[in-house]
Amino acid sequence: MKIGFIGAGKVGFTLGKYLTLRGIEVVGYYSRQIDDAKDAAMFTDTQYFCELPALLLNCDTIFVTVPDAAITDVWNKIKQYPVNNKNICHCSGGLASDIFTDIQRHGGYGYSVHPIYAIHDKYNSFKSFSEVYFTVEGHGPEINPLITLIESIGNPVSVISAQDKALYHAASAMMSNLVVALAAVGSDLFSKCGFDRDFSQKAWNALFIGNAENICASGVTNALTGPLERGDAETIRKHINALSGTERQIYMMLSQVLLNVAKQKHPDRDYSFIEAELTS
């Protein structure tokens, strides 16, 4: 494959750099902001293109690495040019390949290729990509070569159906973006306990990382500890009374989910007093 990128943001930088380091032929970049394309080309030791048709002419596989809301506009520009037998891919977790409307009528093939990873830094995220899992969705004849390409660079990959994309992306958000929200709530509570900022941040960081590592190593159910697992209704009550507003609502809702995990771990344990605290 000869791969080109439309869009030179975090995803384009990261994926292009990772592919080149793994020996995959990346031709280069096109972006509305030519300086962005130049930066990406320099970073990946590839080319930049001032005109979209030139990139399309030199590539058989295009990755559209722009924000989700811009993918349709980019596709509408791409399909003005010959795309016969070309693979047009986007990297959205939530959108399916059918966003490339009428692509078969234009002779091309549409796919979504999504790395299950929160890309946060366009210059450094590629360093962690050897551990990243991918999903691929689409119906063209090149889906197997795309899968083989990803597997050949050492990354696990699975095919996902278009109808499962929204649920899959919600699950991904739960495990990444919404964890940031929970950390924001927890860190704010720590800051109200009279600690200095440095102690507070280092304390909850160690707690957070240790718990995340335990979940990954032991699994969700076996990693569960704390007062809810023990059935300590009095401590749960004190927690609830110490909180108010949105923080209390979040605590109550997450504790109800956690209660189900506790019941799985200890099916013979009586959690009725905990249930009473969480529903009162």
Beta strands, then each sheet from edge to edge (+ up, - down):
strand 1: 3-6
strand 2: 26-30
strand 3: 47-49
strand 4: 61-64
strand 5: 87-90
strand 6: 109-115
strand 7: 134-138
strand 8: 157-159
sheet 1: 3+ 2+ 1+ 4+ 5+ 6+ 7- 8-
end
